[in-house]
Amino acid sequence: MNMIKQCNSSKLEPLIRVENLSFDYDNLKNPLISDISFSIDHGETVLLMGGSGSGKSTISLCLNGLYPDAVEGFSSGEIYFKGKQTTEFNKGELNQQIGVVFQDPESQFCMITVEDELAFTLENLKTPREEIGLRITKVLEEVGLSDYRNHKIHELSGGQKQKVALASALIQQPSLLILDEPTANLDPVSSIEFITLIRRLKEQHHIAVLIIEHQADDWLALINRVLVLGKNGDIIANGTSEQVFNDQRERLIQEGIFIPKVFMKAKKYITKSCEEISSSTKPCLTVKDLTFKRKGDVILNKVNLSLYEGEFVAITGENGAGKSTLLQLMSGILKPSQGKIEFLGQSFTKWKEQQLRKQMGFVFQNPEHQFITDTVFDEVAFGMTLNNYGEELTSQRTNDLLKHFQLSELKWRNPFSLSGGQKRRLSVATMLDETPDLLLFDEPTFGQDAQTTEELMFFIKHLQEQGTTIVFVTHDMDLVDTYCERVFVLNNQKIKFEGSPSELWEQTQTLKEARLRLPYRIRHQKKAGEPYDFVY
């Protein structure tokens, strides 16, 4: 009789149960995560939202047992997995049952090739050698990377790396899969395919999924419940998509949360606001017959383009098209195999490095690639110090930038300890010690909530008004539609389209070949059943 009661009780026990959890990296007087309680049921899909730096990623690492042990952190409260307190699991045991795909996939790789990375995971699980090859084959088929089995991970695109990270989590056959902004590095069509893949994996393996995401639009059909973290580290919403985004919309907007477009008034997305600034016809940067090869492979082939003073340009295309490579060539970080680049009428070969960096800024896709100091303050001040601004002016300008990018309270933190969104804001701030002639951004809005995205774009538009040429590499077609005057589409090593966003939206074949998607404004206007109504 007691055994029957226990079995029935265990069936009712949620997969994850969190009770009064608090966490902070310094102390619990004013914790980052403040006394939160929630649960995740077996097979349930939960969306976790919150402002940049609100602690979303921290929660995921508390759930799988990495925190607080892996960092100098402090916590209180209890977390239960399948009815058992997580502190009772042996070291590493919980990580196998709760798989996490981190915000930055590179941070979780240990090996050089895709196959070795997956084999390393299985070997740690003491998987019989005769099973390893078969399980690797199966998981690579599931995530669509069968052709990349022997590729070196560092040579893959950002989206491909994300799929390798997903495969590393799935190959452990977890009960809960945590996805931390999983589509941020994917092109628009790959993003839809990824979401479809997660739906299929859920049905096949009956796993629960916790999705951490700023923009939920494409996930809505998959989501059972939405959790929202407030700025004070507490849960301010817990319910279905309709309950959360309809009933608490104004509160979420105040918190800087992106409201899915289907829950917003349509007129907000029908009015187009770009092309208000008339840019100059004077060239800022010119690329002539540029070819770039990496280890004998042609990445870009005879690319030609011109940027003009004060214009806002987007470079887009599918994963692996060479967008980030082109941006690094345009900045002088990489050297072309053939062709030449002129900046302000002068060949790159004639520019002195220090002067070039004063007049041109580059913001990496991975902000950590440009951090070189131990504190947030010193990171922003570094360029000013190098350029002999003087202590008083350097301090004043640094504090102004920190305040503008909501980093003042973090000024003495190590840059590597920040959240993904905070790192992105810091990487932008480091480029703005003075108004440059050209700013190059690689996926600048990745990891940003609605409020910080709006503030970042306002600041960038202000720089454009002052004459700075702005270039975005981005997959965000809504951003392209709203802000950009021209857009370049990279495909098959070449620029396949150059023109205004409105002209691009009419190029059905180009969009399809480059795996791009119409912005919501255009999709909203289309009648059901027209081509590209959903995917493109």
ZIHUJO-V638398 format. One record per residue. RES is the residue in one small letter. PSI is psi in degrees with one decimal (999 if undefined). OMEGA is omega as a letter, one per 20 degrees, with the letter a starting at -180 (none if undefined). Layout:
((RES	PSI	OMEGA) (RES	PSI	OMEGA))
//
This chain:
((m	-46.6	r) (n	-37.0	a) (m	-40.8	r) (i	-43.7	r) (k	-40.6	a) (q	-40.6	r) (c	-45.7	r) (n	-37.7	r) (s	-40.9	a) (s	-30.9	r) (k	-31.7	a) (l	-16.2	a) (e	127.4	r) (p	162.6	r) (l	-46.9	r) (i	133.0	r) (r	121.0	a) (v	127.2	a) (e	113.9	r) (n	46.1	a) (l	128.6	r) (s	146.8	r) (f	143.6	r) (d	156.5	a) (y	-17.4	a) (d	-58.5	r) (n	174.6	a) (l	16.2	r) (k	-40.1	r) (n	72.0	a) (p	153.0	r) (l	-46.3	r) (i	124.3	a) (s	99.8	r) (d	53.4	a) (i	147.7	r) (s	133.5	r) (f	172.6	r) (s	160.2	r) (i	124.0	a) (d	163.0	r) (h	128.5	r) (g	2.2	a) (e	149.0	r) (t	118.9	a) (v	134.0	r) (l	127.8	r) (l	118.2	a) (m	165.4	r) (g	162.5	r) (g	163.2	r) (s	130.2	r) (g	11.5	a) (s	-11.3	r) (g	15.4	a) (k	-49.9	r) (s	-34.5	r) (t	-41.9	r) (i	-43.1	a) (s	-36.8	a) (l	-21.7	r) (c	-38.0	a) (l	-39.0	a) (n	10.8	r) (g	-0.1	r) (l	-38.3	r) (y	141.9	j) (p	0.5	a) (d	-36.7	a) (a	-7.7	r) (v	170.3	r) (e	79.8	a) (g	168.3	a) (f	136.1	a) (s	160.4	r) (s	164.0	a) (g	-179.1	a) (e	148.0	r) (i	129.5	r) (y	136.2	r) (f	117.5	a) (k	39.0	r) (g	-3.5	a) (k	132.8	a) (q	133.9	a) (t	-25.9	r) (t	-13.4	a) (e	-8.2	r) (f	148.0	r) (n	154.4	a) (k	126.9	r) (g	-17.2	a) (e	-41.9	a) (l	-34.0	a) (n	-28.7	a) (q	-30.2	a) (q	-17.4	r) (i	99.3	a) (g	138.3	a) (v	128.5	r) (v	108.4	a) (f	163.0	r) (q	-41.3	r) (d	100.8	a) (p	-29.5	a) (e	-24.9	a) (s	-13.3	a) (q	5.4	r) (f	140.5	r) (c	-24.8	a) (m	175.7	a) (i	-46.3	a) (t	163.0	r) (v	-48.7	a) (e	-44.4	a) (d	-34.9	r) (e	-45.5	a) (l	-37.7	r) (a	-37.6	r) (f	-42.4	r) (t	-45.8	a) (l	-36.3	r) (e	-37.1	r) (n	-24.6	r) (l	4.1	a) (k	38.8	r) (t	134.7	r) (p	137.8	a) (r	-36.2	a) (e	-16.1	r) (e	-21.5	a) (i	-49.6	a) (g	-42.3	a) (l	-41.1	a) (r	-34.6	r) (i	-44.6	r) (t	-44.7	a) (k	-46.7	a) (v	-33.7	r) (l	-35.0	r) (e	-39.9	a) (e	-37.7	a) (v	1.7	r) (g	33.1	a) (l	25.4	a) (s	-36.0	a) (d	-4.4	a) (y	16.1	a) (r	-41.7	a) (n	9.3	r) (h	151.0	r) (k	133.2	a) (i	-39.3	a) (h	-13.2	r) (e	-4.2	a) (l	159.3	r) (s	168.0	r) (g	-41.0	r) (g	-38.1	r) (q	-38.2	r) (k	-37.8	r) (q	-36.6	r) (k	-33.8	r) (v	-41.4	r) (a	-40.0	r) (l	-44.0	r) (a	-38.8	r) (s	-34.6	r) (a	-43.1	a) (l	-31.9	a) (i	-15.4	r) (q	-5.0	r) (q	58.1	a) (p	162.7	r) (s	-26.6	r) (l	130.6	r) (l	122.4	r) (i	123.9	a) (l	114.5	a) (d	98.9	a) (e	60.9	a) (p	-22.0	a) (t	8.1	a) (a	-33.9	a) (n	12.2	a) (l	145.9	r) (d	164.0	a) (p	-43.3	a) (v	-39.1	r) (s	-32.9	r) (s	-45.9	r) (i	-41.3	r) (e	-37.2	r) (f	-44.5	r) (i	-40.6	r) (t	-38.9	r) (l	-44.4	r) (i	-40.4	r) (r	-44.6	a) (r	-40.7	r) (l	-37.2	r) (k	-43.9	a) (e	-36.9	a) (q	-41.5	a) (h	-6.2	r) (h	40.2	a) (i	153.7	r) (a	151.2	a) (v	131.4	r) (l	117.0	a) (i	123.3	r) (i	117.5	a) (e	141.5	r) (h	-39.5	a) (q	113.1	a) (a	-2.2	a) (d	-53.9	a) (d	-10.3	r) (w	-10.9	a) (l	-39.1	a) (a	-18.0	a) (l	-17.4	a) (i	131.6	r) (n	-34.2	a) (r	151.7	a) (v	129.8	r) (l	137.2	r) (v	126.3	r) (l	134.8	r) (g	174.2	a) (k	-22.3	a) (n	9.6	r) (g	10.8	r) (d	163.9	r) (i	119.9	a) (i	-8.1	r) (a	141.2	r) (n	104.4	a) (g	-169.1	r) (t	166.1	r) (s	-44.7	a) (e	-43.6	a) (q	-44.7	a) (v	-49.9	a) (f	-21.0	r) (n	-54.3	a) (d	-29.3	a) (q	25.9	a) (r	-47.4	a) (e	-40.1	r) (r	-41.3	a) (l	-40.1	r) (i	-42.4	r) (q	-30.5	r) (e	-3.2	r) (g	22.3	a) (i	135.9	r) (f	122.3	r) (i	127.8	r) (p	141.7	a) (k	-28.6	r) (v	-15.8	r) (f	0.9	r) (m	163.3	r) (k	132.1	a) (a	-34.3	a) (k	-23.9	r) (k	-26.8	a) (y	3.6	r) (i	-28.4	r) (t	122.5	a) (k	134.8	a) (s	3.8	a) (c	179.8	r) (e	29.9	r) (e	-21.8	a) (i	125.2	r) (s	113.4	a) (s	164.8	a) (s	161.4	r) (t	7.3	r) (k	124.4	a) (p	140.4	r) (c	-47.3	r) (l	137.1	a) (t	130.4	r) (v	125.0	a) (k	119.1	r) (d	46.6	a) (l	127.0	r) (t	137.9	r) (f	129.9	r) (k	144.0	r) (r	113.8	a) (k	43.1	r) (g	-16.8	r) (d	131.8	r) (v	119.2	r) (i	-43.8	r) (l	140.3	a) (n	108.8	r) (k	56.3	r) (v	133.6	r) (n	132.6	r) (l	157.0	r) (s	137.8	r) (l	142.4	a) (y	154.1	a) (e	127.5	r) (g	12.3	r) (e	162.0	a) (f	114.3	a) (v	144.5	r) (a	143.6	r) (i	123.0	a) (t	174.5	a) (g	176.0	a) (e	168.5	r) (n	134.7	r) (g	5.7	a) (a	-16.6	r) (g	16.7	a) (k	-51.1	a) (s	-36.4	r) (t	-45.9	r) (l	-42.6	a) (l	-40.7	r) (q	-31.7	r) (l	-41.4	r) (m	-23.3	a) (s	-10.7	a) (g	1.7	r) (i	-40.3	r) (l	154.6	r) (k	134.3	a) (p	150.9	r) (s	-35.7	r) (q	162.2	r) (g	179.9	a) (k	160.4	r) (i	131.9	r) (e	136.4	r) (f	121.8	a) (l	41.3	r) (g	5.9	a) (q	134.9	a) (s	145.1	r) (f	-33.1	a) (t	-18.4	a) (k	-5.2	a) (w	137.7	r) (k	140.4	a) (e	-46.1	a) (q	-40.5	r) (q	-36.4	r) (l	-41.6	a) (r	-23.8	r) (k	-31.9	a) (q	-4.4	r) (m	133.0	r) (g	146.4	r) (f	127.0	r) (v	114.0	a) (f	156.7	r) (q	-40.6	r) (n	105.6	a) (p	-31.2	a) (e	-21.9	a) (h	-15.4	a) (q	4.3	r) (f	133.2	a) (i	-0.7	a) (t	-179.4	a) (d	-11.8	a) (t	157.4	r) (v	-43.4	r) (f	-50.1	a) (d	-30.0	r) (e	-44.2	r) (v	-35.8	a) (a	-14.9	a) (f	-49.8	a) (g	-37.2	r) (m	-41.3	r) (t	-42.2	r) (l	-33.6	a) (n	13.8	r) (n	48.9	r) (y	-22.2	a) (g	149.4	a) (e	-44.1	a) (e	-47.0	a) (l	-39.4	r) (t	-45.4	a) (s	-43.2	a) (q	-48.7	a) (r	-36.7	r) (t	-46.8	r) (n	-34.8	r) (d	-44.0	r) (l	-40.6	r) (l	-41.1	r) (k	-43.6	a) (h	-38.0	a) (f	18.8	r) (q	46.3	a) (l	5.6	a) (s	-42.0	a) (e	-9.1	a) (l	12.8	a) (k	-26.8	a) (w	10.4	r) (r	153.8	r) (n	131.8	a) (p	-33.1	a) (f	-11.4	a) (s	-3.6	a) (l	163.9	r) (s	168.0	r) (g	-44.3	r) (g	-39.3	r) (q	-39.4	r) (k	-41.2	r) (r	-45.3	r) (r	-38.7	r) (l	-41.5	a) (s	-35.2	r) (v	-44.2	a) (a	-34.7	a) (t	-18.9	a) (m	-2.4	a) (l	34.3	r) (d	-22.1	r) (e	171.2	a) (t	111.1	a) (p	166.1	r) (d	-29.5	a) (l	131.6	r) (l	125.2	a) (l	124.1	a) (f	129.6	r) (d	104.6	a) (e	60.0	a) (p	-23.6	a) (t	2.4	r) (f	129.8	r) (g	5.8	a) (q	140.8	r) (d	179.1	a) (a	-43.2	a) (q	-48.1	a) (t	-31.2	r) (t	-45.4	r) (e	-42.1	a) (e	-39.0	r) (l	-44.3	a) (m	-34.4	r) (f	-43.6	a) (f	-41.0	a) (i	-39.5	r) (k	-35.2	r) (h	-41.8	r) (l	-39.7	r) (q	-40.9	r) (e	-27.0	r) (q	0.9	r) (g	-2.4	r) (t	134.3	r) (t	130.6	a) (i	130.9	r) (v	125.6	r) (f	126.8	q) (v	123.0	a) (t	152.7	r) (h	-4.5	a) (d	98.0	a) (m	-25.4	r) (d	-38.6	r) (l	-44.8	r) (v	-44.9	a) (d	-37.2	a) (t	-38.6	a) (y	-26.3	a) (c	144.2	r) (e	-33.8	r) (r	157.6	r) (v	136.8	r) (f	133.4	r) (v	120.5	r) (l	133.9	r) (n	134.6	r) (n	47.4	r) (q	-1.2	a) (k	166.8	r) (i	113.5	a) (k	-13.3	r) (f	140.0	r) (e	122.2	r) (g	-167.8	r) (s	157.0	r) (p	-40.7	a) (s	-33.9	r) (e	-37.8	r) (l	-38.2	a) (w	-16.2	r) (e	-8.2	a) (q	78.8	a) (t	-46.1	a) (q	-40.0	r) (t	-44.3	r) (l	-42.3	a) (k	-46.6	a) (e	-35.7	a) (a	4.6	r) (r	44.7	r) (l	167.8	a) (r	139.2	r) (l	145.9	r) (p	160.5	a) (y	-37.4	a) (r	-42.3	a) (i	-43.4	r) (r	-36.6	a) (h	-32.3	a) (q	-21.0	a) (k	149.4	r) (k	148.9	r) (a	136.2	r) (g	-13.2	r) (e	158.3	r) (p	143.4	r) (y	17.4	a) (d	-36.1	a) (f	-62.0	a) (v	-49.7	a) (y	999	none))
//
